[in-house]
Amino acid sequence: MAEQPLISVIIPVYNCDRYLGEAIESVLSQTYQPLEILIIDDGSTDKSAEIAKSFIPSVKYYYQPNSGSCSSPLNYGIKLSQG
């Protein structure tokens, strides 16, 4: 059987601590493997970083200063992704 390709899941985050844990759990519960989960924090000021870091090493967490746009954290995640 052929090896499955790595799939990268990029989750851009900005002050979404209320939903972040559930979102990460949802991705982690997927049956497809291998998965690479990248959390790109766009300068959150709530508990998003703390929540994301609690899932390491199952996820990769990256922080960047707030960009003010939706595309910046996604583009950064694409640049870092391996899948």
PyMOL Python script that loads the backbone (N, CA, C, O; Angstrom):
from pymol import cmd

cmd.read_pdbstr("""\
ATOM      1  N   MET A   1       0.838  -1.182   0.000  1.00  0.00           N
ATOM      2  CA  MET A   1       0.000   0.000   0.000  1.00  0.00           C
ATOM      3  C   MET A   1       0.887   1.251   0.000  1.00  0.00           C
ATOM      4  O   MET A   1       1.876   1.319   0.730  1.00  0.00           O
ATOM      5  N   ALA A   2       0.533   2.210  -0.803  1.00  0.00           N
ATOM      6  CA  ALA A   2       1.320   3.439  -0.918  1.00  0.00           C
ATOM      7  C   ALA A   2       1.210   4.271   0.355  1.00  0.00           C
ATOM      8  O   ALA A   2       0.171   4.293   1.015  1.00  0.00           O
ATOM      9  N   GLU A   3       2.292   4.948   0.680  1.00  0.00           N
ATOM     10  CA  GLU A   3       2.311   5.828   1.848  1.00  0.00           C
ATOM     11  C   GLU A   3       1.429   7.046   1.587  1.00  0.00           C
ATOM     12  O   GLU A   3       1.450   7.611   0.494  1.00  0.00           O
ATOM     13  N   GLN A   4       0.662   7.442   2.585  1.00  0.00           N
ATOM     14  CA  GLN A   4      -0.215   8.603   2.459  1.00  0.00           C
ATOM     15  C   GLN A   4       0.619   9.884   2.503  1.00  0.00           C
ATOM     16  O   GLN A   4       1.599   9.951   3.245  1.00  0.00           O
ATOM     17  N   PRO A   5       0.246  10.902   1.720  1.00  0.00           N
ATOM     18  CA  PRO A   5       0.967  12.174   1.770  1.00  0.00           C
ATOM     19  C   PRO A   5       0.649  12.933   3.061  1.00  0.00           C
ATOM     20  O   PRO A   5      -0.442  12.809   3.620  1.00  0.00           O
ATOM     21  N   LEU A   6       1.610  13.707   3.513  1.00  0.00           N
ATOM     22  CA  LEU A   6       1.421  14.555   4.689  1.00  0.00           C
ATOM     23  C   LEU A   6       0.435  15.664   4.348  1.00  0.00           C
ATOM     24  O   LEU A   6       0.561  16.326   3.317  1.00  0.00           O
ATOM     25  N   ILE A   7      -0.540  15.859   5.216  1.00  0.00           N
ATOM     26  CA  ILE A   7      -1.509  16.940   5.066  1.00  0.00           C
ATOM     27  C   ILE A   7      -1.234  17.970   6.151  1.00  0.00           C
ATOM     28  O   ILE A   7      -1.150  17.627   7.330  1.00  0.00           O
ATOM     29  N   SER A   8      -1.094  19.221   5.760  1.00  0.00           N
ATOM     30  CA  SER A   8      -0.888  20.312   6.710  1.00  0.00           C
ATOM     31  C   SER A   8      -2.211  21.020   6.960  1.00  0.00           C
ATOM     32  O   SER A   8      -2.915  21.401   6.024  1.00  0.00           O
ATOM     33  N   VAL A   9      -2.535  21.189   8.231  1.00  0.00           N
ATOM     34  CA  VAL A   9      -3.725  21.931   8.640  1.00  0.00           C
ATOM     35  C   VAL A   9      -3.236  23.201   9.317  1.00  0.00           C
ATOM     36  O   VAL A   9      -2.563  23.147  10.346  1.00  0.00           O
ATOM     37  N   ILE A  10      -3.578  24.340   8.735  1.00  0.00           N
ATOM     38  CA  ILE A  10      -3.143  25.635   9.261  1.00  0.00           C
ATOM     39  C   ILE A  10      -4.331  26.285   9.949  1.00  0.00           C
ATOM     40  O   ILE A  10      -5.383  26.489   9.343  1.00  0.00           O
ATOM     41  N   ILE A  11      -4.146  26.610  11.229  1.00  0.00           N
ATOM     42  CA  ILE A  11      -5.206  27.255  11.999  1.00  0.00           C
ATOM     43  C   ILE A  11      -4.727  28.649  12.390  1.00  0.00           C
ATOM     44  O   ILE A  11      -3.930  28.788  13.318  1.00  0.00           O
ATOM     45  N   PRO A  12      -5.204  29.687  11.691  1.00  0.00           N
ATOM     46  CA  PRO A  12      -4.854  31.051  12.082  1.00  0.00           C
ATOM     47  C   PRO A  12      -5.659  31.433  13.328  1.00  0.00           C
ATOM     48  O   PRO A  12      -6.841  31.108  13.435  1.00  0.00           O
ATOM     49  N   VAL A  13      -5.012  32.121  14.260  1.00  0.00           N
ATOM     50  CA  VAL A  13      -5.635  32.425  15.548  1.00  0.00           C
ATOM     51  C   VAL A  13      -5.480  33.905  15.867  1.00  0.00           C
ATOM     52  O   VAL A  13      -4.393  34.472  15.757  1.00  0.00           O
ATOM     53  N   TYR A  14      -6.582  34.513  16.260  1.00  0.00           N
ATOM     54  CA  TYR A  14      -6.522  35.852  16.848  1.00  0.00           C
ATOM     55  C   TYR A  14      -7.644  35.971  17.873  1.00  0.00           C
ATOM     56  O   TYR A  14      -8.816  36.088  17.518  1.00  0.00           O
ATOM     57  N   ASN A  15      -7.273  35.938  19.129  1.00  0.00           N
ATOM     58  CA  ASN A  15      -8.213  36.091  20.247  1.00  0.00           C
ATOM     59  C   ASN A  15      -9.434  35.182  20.118  1.00  0.00           C
ATOM     60  O   ASN A  15     -10.576  35.642  20.149  1.00  0.00           O
ATOM     61  N   CYS A  16      -9.176  33.908  19.976  1.00  0.00           N
ATOM     62  CA  CYS A  16     -10.290  32.953  19.848  1.00  0.00           C
ATOM     63  C   CYS A  16     -10.184  31.843  20.891  1.00  0.00           C
ATOM     64  O   CYS A  16     -10.485  30.684  20.605  1.00  0.00           O
ATOM     65  N   ASP A  17      -9.753  32.202  22.101  1.00  0.00           N
ATOM     66  CA  ASP A  17      -9.567  31.181  23.132  1.00  0.00           C
ATOM     67  C   ASP A  17     -10.838  30.391  23.434  1.00  0.00           C
ATOM     68  O   ASP A  17     -10.769  29.246  23.880  1.00  0.00           O
ATOM     69  N   ARG A  18     -11.968  30.986  23.197  1.00  0.00           N
ATOM     70  CA  ARG A  18     -13.241  30.314  23.474  1.00  0.00           C
ATOM     71  C   ARG A  18     -13.434  29.065  22.602  1.00  0.00           C
ATOM     72  O   ARG A  18     -14.062  28.102  23.040  1.00  0.00           O
ATOM     73  N   TYR A  19     -12.909  29.074  21.391  1.00  0.00           N
ATOM     74  CA  TYR A  19     -13.141  27.990  20.432  1.00  0.00           C
ATOM     75  C   TYR A  19     -11.892  27.191  20.071  1.00  0.00           C
ATOM     76  O   TYR A  19     -11.996  26.133  19.450  1.00  0.00           O
ATOM     77  N   LEU A  20     -10.737  27.671  20.443  1.00  0.00           N
ATOM     78  CA  LEU A  20      -9.494  27.083  19.944  1.00  0.00           C
ATOM     79  C   LEU A  20      -9.294  25.636  20.373  1.00  0.00           C
ATOM     80  O   LEU A  20      -8.951  24.795  19.542  1.00  0.00           O
ATOM     81  N   GLY A  21      -9.497  25.333  21.633  1.00  0.00           N
ATOM     82  CA  GLY A  21      -9.311  23.960  22.103  1.00  0.00           C
ATOM     83  C   GLY A  21     -10.187  22.973  21.355  1.00  0.00           C
ATOM     84  O   GLY A  21      -9.731  21.897  20.969  1.00  0.00           O
ATOM     85  N   GLU A  22     -11.437  23.338  21.151  1.00  0.00           N
ATOM     86  CA  GLU A  22     -12.372  22.477  20.426  1.00  0.00           C
ATOM     87  C   GLU A  22     -11.941  22.301  18.968  1.00  0.00           C
ATOM     88  O   GLU A  22     -12.057  21.209  18.412  1.00  0.00           O
ATOM     89  N   ALA A  23     -11.448  23.364  18.357  1.00  0.00           N
ATOM     90  CA  ALA A  23     -10.988  23.276  16.965  1.00  0.00           C
ATOM     91  C   ALA A  23      -9.793  22.335  16.849  1.00  0.00           C
ATOM     92  O   ALA A  23      -9.737  21.506  15.941  1.00  0.00           O
ATOM     93  N   ILE A  24      -8.842  22.464  17.763  1.00  0.00           N
ATOM     94  CA  ILE A  24      -7.658  21.598  17.731  1.00  0.00           C
ATOM     95  C   ILE A  24      -8.061  20.148  17.979  1.00  0.00           C
ATOM     96  O   ILE A  24      -7.599  19.246  17.281  1.00  0.00           O
ATOM     97  N   GLU A  25      -8.920  19.922  18.971  1.00  0.00           N
ATOM     98  CA  GLU A  25      -9.397  18.562  19.258  1.00  0.00           C
ATOM     99  C   GLU A  25     -10.075  17.950  18.036  1.00  0.00           C
ATOM    100  O   GLU A  25      -9.911  16.760  17.764  1.00  0.00           O
ATOM    101  N   SER A  26     -10.829  18.752  17.306  1.00  0.00           N
ATOM    102  CA  SER A  26     -11.510  18.263  16.111  1.00  0.00           C
ATOM    103  C   SER A  26     -10.515  17.780  15.066  1.00  0.00           C
ATOM    104  O   SER A  26     -10.709  16.725  14.461  1.00  0.00           O
ATOM    105  N   VAL A  27      -9.459  18.542  14.852  1.00  0.00           N
ATOM    106  CA  VAL A  27      -8.447  18.133  13.872  1.00  0.00           C
ATOM    107  C   VAL A  27      -7.706  16.895  14.366  1.00  0.00           C
ATOM    108  O   VAL A  27      -7.448  15.974  13.591  1.00  0.00           O
ATOM    109  N   LEU A  28      -7.364  16.869  15.648  1.00  0.00           N
ATOM    110  CA  LEU A  28      -6.644  15.719  16.195  1.00  0.00           C
ATOM    111  C   LEU A  28      -7.464  14.432  16.136  1.00  0.00           C
ATOM    112  O   LEU A  28      -6.894  13.341  16.106  1.00  0.00           O
ATOM    113  N   SER A  29      -8.777  14.544  16.120  1.00  0.00           N
ATOM    114  CA  SER A  29      -9.629  13.351  16.102  1.00  0.00           C
ATOM    115  C   SER A  29      -9.824  12.767  14.701  1.00  0.00           C
ATOM    116  O   SER A  29     -10.467  11.728  14.551  1.00  0.00           O
ATOM    117  N   GLN A  30      -9.287  13.409  13.699  1.00  0.00           N
ATOM    118  CA  GLN A  30      -9.424  12.905  12.329  1.00  0.00           C
ATOM    119  C   GLN A  30      -8.664  11.591  12.185  1.00  0.00           C
ATOM    120  O   GLN A  30      -7.628  11.390  12.819  1.00  0.00           O
ATOM    121  N   THR A  31      -9.179  10.716  11.362  1.00  0.00           N
ATOM    122  CA  THR A  31      -8.541   9.412  11.186  1.00  0.00           C
ATOM    123  C   THR A  31      -7.413   9.442  10.160  1.00  0.00           C
ATOM    124  O   THR A  31      -6.569   8.546  10.147  1.00  0.00           O
ATOM    125  N   TYR A  32      -7.387  10.449   9.308  1.00  0.00           N
ATOM    126  CA  TYR A  32      -6.330  10.531   8.299  1.00  0.00           C
ATOM    127  C   TYR A  32      -4.990  10.794   8.982  1.00  0.00           C
ATOM    128  O   TYR A  32      -4.891  11.624   9.886  1.00  0.00           O
ATOM    129  N   GLN A  33      -3.986  10.093   8.546  1.00  0.00           N
ATOM    130  CA  GLN A  33      -2.618  10.303   9.010  1.00  0.00           C
ATOM    131  C   GLN A  33      -1.704  10.186   7.801  1.00  0.00           C
ATOM    132  O   GLN A  33      -1.998   9.384   6.915  1.00  0.00           O
ATOM    133  N   PRO A  34      -0.635  10.922   7.714  1.00  0.00           N
ATOM    134  CA  PRO A  34      -0.089  11.827   8.717  1.00  0.00           C
ATOM    135  C   PRO A  34      -0.639  13.250   8.582  1.00  0.00           C
ATOM    136  O   PRO A  34      -0.898  13.736   7.481  1.00  0.00           O
ATOM    137  N   LEU A  35      -0.807  13.894   9.727  1.00  0.00           N
ATOM    138  CA  LEU A  35      -1.265  15.279   9.784  1.00  0.00           C
ATOM    139  C   LEU A  35      -0.208  16.147  10.442  1.00  0.00           C
ATOM    140  O   LEU A  35       0.454  15.735  11.394  1.00  0.00           O
ATOM    141  N   GLU A  36      -0.065  17.328   9.930  1.00  0.00           N
ATOM    142  CA  GLU A  36       0.782  18.355  10.539  1.00  0.00           C
ATOM    143  C   GLU A  36      -0.166  19.509  10.878  1.00  0.00           C
ATOM    144  O   GLU A  36      -0.830  20.050   9.993  1.00  0.00           O
ATOM    145  N   ILE A  37      -0.227  19.878  12.148  1.00  0.00           N
ATOM    146  CA  ILE A  37      -1.132  20.943  12.575  1.00  0.00           C
ATOM    147  C   ILE A  37      -0.298  22.140  13.001  1.00  0.00           C
ATOM    148  O   ILE A  37       0.497  22.063  13.938  1.00  0.00           O
ATOM    149  N   LEU A  38      -0.494  23.251  12.292  1.00  0.00           N
ATOM    150  CA  LEU A  38       0.229  24.486  12.598  1.00  0.00           C
ATOM    151  C   LEU A  38      -0.751  25.525  13.126  1.00  0.00           C
ATOM    152  O   LEU A  38      -1.741  25.848  12.469  1.00  0.00           O
ATOM    153  N   ILE A  39      -0.473  26.043  14.309  1.00  0.00           N
ATOM    154  CA  ILE A  39      -1.263  27.121  14.893  1.00  0.00           C
ATOM    155  C   ILE A  39      -0.465  28.399  14.679  1.00  0.00           C
ATOM    156  O   ILE A  39       0.657  28.524  15.170  1.00  0.00           O
ATOM    157  N   ILE A  40      -1.038  29.346  13.950  1.00  0.00           N
ATOM    158  CA  ILE A  40      -0.374  30.621  13.699  1.00  0.00           C
ATOM    159  C   ILE A  40      -1.122  31.695  14.476  1.00  0.00           C
ATOM    160  O   ILE A  40      -2.221  32.103  14.099  1.00  0.00           O
ATOM    161  N   ASP A  41      -0.512  32.144  15.566  1.00  0.00           N
ATOM    162  CA  ASP A  41      -1.110  33.151  16.441  1.00  0.00           C
ATOM    163  C   ASP A  41      -0.742  34.533  15.919  1.00  0.00           C
ATOM    164  O   ASP A  41       0.433  34.898  15.867  1.00  0.00           O
ATOM    165  N   ASP A  42      -1.745  35.286  15.539  1.00  0.00           N
ATOM    166  CA  ASP A  42      -1.545  36.614  14.946  1.00  0.00           C
ATOM    167  C   ASP A  42      -1.655  37.713  16.007  1.00  0.00           C
ATOM    168  O   ASP A  42      -2.409  38.673  15.848  1.00  0.00           O
ATOM    169  N   GLY A  43      -0.890  37.554  17.091  1.00  0.00           N
ATOM    170  CA  GLY A  43      -0.833  38.591  18.116  1.00  0.00           C
ATOM    171  C   GLY A  43      -1.976  38.573  19.107  1.00  0.00           C
ATOM    172  O   GLY A  43      -2.399  39.632  19.572  1.00  0.00           O
ATOM    173  N   SER A  44      -2.488  37.405  19.442  1.00  0.00           N
ATOM    174  CA  SER A  44      -3.601  37.312  20.389  1.00  0.00           C
ATOM    175  C   SER A  44      -3.233  37.907  21.741  1.00  0.00           C
ATOM    176  O   SER A  44      -2.083  37.845  22.176  1.00  0.00           O
ATOM    177  N   THR A  45      -4.237  38.485  22.396  1.00  0.00           N
ATOM    178  CA  THR A  45      -4.042  39.057  23.731  1.00  0.00           C
ATOM    179  C   THR A  45      -4.871  38.312  24.777  1.00  0.00           C
ATOM    180  O   THR A  45      -4.893  38.709  25.942  1.00  0.00           O
ATOM    181  N   ASP A  46      -5.546  37.248  24.380  1.00  0.00           N
ATOM    182  CA  ASP A  46      -6.322  36.439  25.316  1.00  0.00           C
ATOM    183  C   ASP A  46      -5.514  35.190  25.679  1.00  0.00           C
ATOM    184  O   ASP A  46      -4.284  35.237  25.661  1.00  0.00           O
ATOM    185  N   LYS A  47      -6.154  34.106  25.998  1.00  0.00           N
ATOM    186  CA  LYS A  47      -5.463  32.877  26.402  1.00  0.00           C
ATOM    187  C   LYS A  47      -5.213  31.914  25.241  1.00  0.00           C
ATOM    188  O   LYS A  47      -4.940  30.735  25.462  1.00  0.00           O
ATOM    189  N   SER A  48      -5.303  32.404  24.019  1.00  0.00           N
ATOM    190  CA  SER A  48      -5.103  31.543  22.847  1.00  0.00           C
ATOM    191  C   SER A  48      -3.732  30.874  22.860  1.00  0.00           C
ATOM    192  O   SER A  48      -3.631  29.681  22.572  1.00  0.00           O
ATOM    193  N   ALA A  49      -2.688  31.608  23.185  1.00  0.00           N
ATOM    194  CA  ALA A  49      -1.333  31.040  23.192  1.00  0.00           C
ATOM    195  C   ALA A  49      -1.224  29.920  24.215  1.00  0.00           C
ATOM    196  O   ALA A  49      -0.667  28.861  23.927  1.00  0.00           O
ATOM    197  N   GLU A  50      -1.751  30.152  25.396  1.00  0.00           N
ATOM    198  CA  GLU A  50      -1.707  29.149  26.461  1.00  0.00           C
ATOM    199  C   GLU A  50      -2.432  27.870  26.036  1.00  0.00           C
ATOM    200  O   GLU A  50      -1.941  26.765  26.267  1.00  0.00           O
ATOM    201  N   ILE A  51      -3.585  28.026  25.424  1.00  0.00           N
ATOM    202  CA  ILE A  51      -4.362  26.868  24.970  1.00  0.00           C
ATOM    203  C   ILE A  51      -3.615  26.127  23.865  1.00  0.00           C
ATOM    204  O   ILE A  51      -3.491  24.903  23.913  1.00  0.00           O
ATOM    205  N   ALA A  52      -3.122  26.854  22.878  1.00  0.00           N
ATOM    206  CA  ALA A  52      -2.400  26.221  21.769  1.00  0.00           C
ATOM    207  C   ALA A  52      -1.168  25.478  22.273  1.00  0.00           C
ATOM    208  O   ALA A  52      -0.911  24.347  21.860  1.00  0.00           O
ATOM    209  N   LYS A  53      -0.411  26.104  23.157  1.00  0.00           N
ATOM    210  CA  LYS A  53       0.813  25.482  23.669  1.00  0.00           C
ATOM    211  C   LYS A  53       0.526  24.226  24.480  1.00  0.00           C
ATOM    212  O   LYS A  53       1.385  23.351  24.587  1.00  0.00           O
ATOM    213  N   SER A  54      -0.670  24.126  25.054  1.00  0.00           N
ATOM    214  CA  SER A  54      -1.010  22.937  25.842  1.00  0.00           C
ATOM    215  C   SER A  54      -1.144  21.694  24.958  1.00  0.00           C
ATOM    216  O   SER A  54      -1.161  20.575  25.471  1.00  0.00           O
ATOM    217  N   PHE A  55      -1.239  21.875  23.643  1.00  0.00           N
ATOM    218  CA  PHE A  55      -1.358  20.751  22.712  1.00  0.00           C
ATOM    219  C   PHE A  55      -0.012  20.339  22.111  1.00  0.00           C
ATOM    220  O   PHE A  55       0.043  19.362  21.365  1.00  0.00           O
ATOM    221  N   ILE A  56       1.064  21.050  22.412  1.00  0.00           N
ATOM    222  CA  ILE A  56       2.396  20.666  21.937  1.00  0.00           C
ATOM    223  C   ILE A  56       2.755  19.350  22.618  1.00  0.00           C
ATOM    224  O   ILE A  56       2.546  19.268  23.828  1.00  0.00           O
ATOM    225  N   PRO A  57       3.262  18.336  21.980  1.00  0.00           N
ATOM    226  CA  PRO A  57       3.878  18.300  20.665  1.00  0.00           C
ATOM    227  C   PRO A  57       2.940  17.878  19.530  1.00  0.00           C
ATOM    228  O   PRO A  57       3.394  17.683  18.403  1.00  0.00           O
ATOM    229  N   SER A  58       1.643  17.734  19.811  1.00  0.00           N
ATOM    230  CA  SER A  58       0.722  17.332  18.742  1.00  0.00           C
ATOM    231  C   SER A  58       0.507  18.424  17.706  1.00  0.00           C
ATOM    232  O   SER A  58       0.091  18.147  16.581  1.00  0.00           O
ATOM    233  N   VAL A  59       0.791  19.664  18.087  1.00  0.00           N
ATOM    234  CA  VAL A  59       0.680  20.800  17.166  1.00  0.00           C
ATOM    235  C   VAL A  59       1.983  21.586  17.193  1.00  0.00           C
ATOM    236  O   VAL A  59       2.773  21.475  18.131  1.00  0.00           O
ATOM    237  N   LYS A  60       2.192  22.378  16.157  1.00  0.00           N
ATOM    238  CA  LYS A  60       3.314  23.316  16.116  1.00  0.00           C
ATOM    239  C   LYS A  60       2.722  24.705  16.301  1.00  0.00           C
ATOM    240  O   LYS A  60       1.795  25.094  15.591  1.00  0.00           O
ATOM    241  N   TYR A  61       3.260  25.446  17.255  1.00  0.00           N
ATOM    242  CA  TYR A  61       2.730  26.773  17.579  1.00  0.00           C
ATOM    243  C   TYR A  61       3.721  27.842  17.132  1.00  0.00           C
ATOM    244  O   TYR A  61       4.916  27.756  17.415  1.00  0.00           O
ATOM    245  N   TYR A  62       3.206  28.852  16.429  1.00  0.00           N
ATOM    246  CA  TYR A  62       4.026  29.978  15.982  1.00  0.00           C
ATOM    247  C   TYR A  62       3.301  31.276  16.324  1.00  0.00           C
ATOM    248  O   TYR A  62       2.081  31.373  16.196  1.00  0.00           O
ATOM    249  N   TYR A  63       4.061  32.257  16.753  1.00  0.00           N
ATOM    250  CA  TYR A  63       3.516  33.571  17.098  1.00  0.00           C
ATOM    251  C   TYR A  63       4.077  34.609  16.137  1.00  0.00           C
ATOM    252  O   TYR A  63       5.252  34.565  15.771  1.00  0.00           O
ATOM    253  N   GLN A  64       3.228  35.535  15.736  1.00  0.00           N
ATOM    254  CA  GLN A  64       3.689  36.700  14.982  1.00  0.00           C
ATOM    255  C   GLN A  64       2.936  37.909  15.522  1.00  0.00           C
ATOM    256  O   GLN A  64       1.806  37.767  15.988  1.00  0.00           O
ATOM    257  N   PRO A  65       3.534  39.092  15.470  1.00  0.00           N
ATOM    258  CA  PRO A  65       2.812  40.297  15.878  1.00  0.00           C
ATOM    259  C   PRO A  65       1.567  40.475  15.012  1.00  0.00           C
ATOM    260  O   PRO A  65       1.539  40.058  13.854  1.00  0.00           O
ATOM    261  N   ASN A  66       0.549  41.093  15.581  1.00  0.00           N
ATOM    262  CA  ASN A  66      -0.717  41.260  14.862  1.00  0.00           C
ATOM    263  C   ASN A  66      -0.501  41.966  13.539  1.00  0.00           C
ATOM    264  O   ASN A  66       0.084  43.048  13.478  1.00  0.00           O
ATOM    265  N   SER A  67      -0.985  41.333  12.480  1.00  0.00           N
ATOM    266  CA  SER A  67      -0.803  41.857  11.128  1.00  0.00           C
ATOM    267  C   SER A  67      -1.986  42.699  10.676  1.00  0.00           C
ATOM    268  O   SER A  67      -1.865  43.500   9.749  1.00  0.00           O
ATOM    269  N   GLY A  68      -3.133  42.520  11.331  1.00  0.00           N
ATOM    270  CA  GLY A  68      -4.323  43.249  10.923  1.00  0.00           C
ATOM    271  C   GLY A  68      -5.004  42.669   9.697  1.00  0.00           C
ATOM    272  O   GLY A  68      -5.935  43.273   9.163  1.00  0.00           O
ATOM    273  N   SER A  69      -4.550  41.501   9.240  1.00  0.00           N
ATOM    274  CA  SER A  69      -5.180  40.889   8.063  1.00  0.00           C
ATOM    275  C   SER A  69      -5.371  39.395   8.286  1.00  0.00           C
ATOM    276  O   SER A  69      -4.703  38.789   9.124  1.00  0.00           O
ATOM    277  N   CYS A  70      -6.278  38.820   7.538  1.00  0.00           N
ATOM    278  CA  CYS A  70      -6.516  37.368   7.601  1.00  0.00           C
ATOM    279  C   CYS A  70      -5.470  36.594   6.808  1.00  0.00           C
ATOM    280  O   CYS A  70      -5.133  35.461   7.152  1.00  0.00           O
ATOM    281  N   SER A  71      -4.963  37.206   5.757  1.00  0.00           N
ATOM    282  CA  SER A  71      -4.064  36.485   4.857  1.00  0.00           C
ATOM    283  C   SER A  71      -2.662  36.301   5.427  1.00  0.00           C
ATOM    284  O   SER A  71      -2.005  35.306   5.118  1.00  0.00           O
ATOM    285  N   SER A  72      -2.195  37.216   6.234  1.00  0.00           N
ATOM    286  CA  SER A  72      -0.827  37.137   6.736  1.00  0.00           C
ATOM    287  C   SER A  72      -0.554  35.862   7.538  1.00  0.00           C
ATOM    288  O   SER A  72       0.430  35.181   7.250  1.00  0.00           O
ATOM    289  N   PRO A  73      -1.380  35.505   8.534  1.00  0.00           N
ATOM    290  CA  PRO A  73      -1.093  34.258   9.247  1.00  0.00           C
ATOM    291  C   PRO A  73      -1.242  33.019   8.366  1.00  0.00           C
ATOM    292  O   PRO A  73      -0.511  32.045   8.544  1.00  0.00           O
ATOM    293  N   LEU A  74      -2.168  33.046   7.429  1.00  0.00           N
ATOM    294  CA  LEU A  74      -2.304  31.907   6.511  1.00  0.00           C
ATOM    295  C   LEU A  74      -1.078  31.767   5.620  1.00  0.00           C
ATOM    296  O   LEU A  74      -0.563  30.665   5.434  1.00  0.00           O
ATOM    297  N   ASN A  75      -0.615  32.874   5.075  1.00  0.00           N
ATOM    298  CA  ASN A  75       0.580  32.833   4.223  1.00  0.00           C
ATOM    299  C   ASN A  75       1.801  32.378   5.008  1.00  0.00           C
ATOM    300  O   ASN A  75       2.629  31.628   4.491  1.00  0.00           O
ATOM    301  N   TYR A  76       1.918  32.826   6.251  1.00  0.00           N
ATOM    302  CA  TYR A  76       3.027  32.405   7.106  1.00  0.00           C
ATOM    303  C   TYR A  76       2.940  30.895   7.352  1.00  0.00           C
ATOM    304  O   TYR A  76       3.953  30.197   7.306  1.00  0.00           O
ATOM    305  N   GLY A  77       1.740  30.401   7.612  1.00  0.00           N
ATOM    306  CA  GLY A  77       1.548  28.970   7.816  1.00  0.00           C
ATOM    307  C   GLY A  77       1.900  28.157   6.584  1.00  0.00           C
ATOM    308  O   GLY A  77       2.511  27.093   6.691  1.00  0.00           O
ATOM    309  N   ILE A  78       1.520  28.647   5.424  1.00  0.00           N
ATOM    310  CA  ILE A  78       1.861  27.956   4.173  1.00  0.00           C
ATOM    311  C   ILE A  78       3.376  27.897   4.002  1.00  0.00           C
ATOM    312  O   ILE A  78       3.922  26.875   3.588  1.00  0.00           O
ATOM    313  N   LYS A  79       4.040  28.986   4.321  1.00  0.00           N
ATOM    314  CA  LYS A  79       5.503  29.040   4.211  1.00  0.00           C
ATOM    315  C   LYS A  79       6.170  28.011   5.130  1.00  0.00           C
ATOM    316  O   LYS A  79       7.187  27.419   4.769  1.00  0.00           O
ATOM    317  N   LEU A  80       5.595  27.803   6.312  1.00  0.00           N
ATOM    318  CA  LEU A  80       6.176  26.888   7.295  1.00  0.00           C
ATOM    319  C   LEU A  80       5.766  25.432   7.092  1.00  0.00           C
ATOM    320  O   LEU A  80       6.424  24.525   7.603  1.00  0.00           O
ATOM    321  N   SER A  81       4.698  25.207   6.358  1.00  0.00           N
ATOM    322  CA  SER A  81       4.140  23.853   6.253  1.00  0.00           C
ATOM    323  C   SER A  81       5.032  22.932   5.424  1.00  0.00           C
ATOM    324  O   SER A  81       5.791  23.367   4.558  1.00  0.00           O
ATOM    325  N   GLN A  82       4.907  21.650   5.724  1.00  0.00           N
ATOM    326  CA  GLN A  82       5.693  20.632   5.029  1.00  0.00           C
ATOM    327  C   GLN A  82       4.834  19.763   4.111  1.00  0.00           C
ATOM    328  O   GLN A  82       5.354  19.024   3.275  1.00  0.00           O
ATOM    329  N   GLY A  83       3.511  19.861   4.277  1.00  0.00           N
ATOM    330  CA  GLY A  83       2.607  18.997   3.516  1.00  0.00           C
ATOM    331  C   GLY A  83       2.017  19.693   2.322  1.00  0.00           C
ATOM    332  O   GLY A  83       1.236  19.094   1.582  1.00  0.00           O
TER     333      GLY A  83
END
""", "prot")
cmd.dss("prot")
cmd.show_as("cartoon", "prot")
cmd.util.cbc("prot")
cmd.orient("prot")
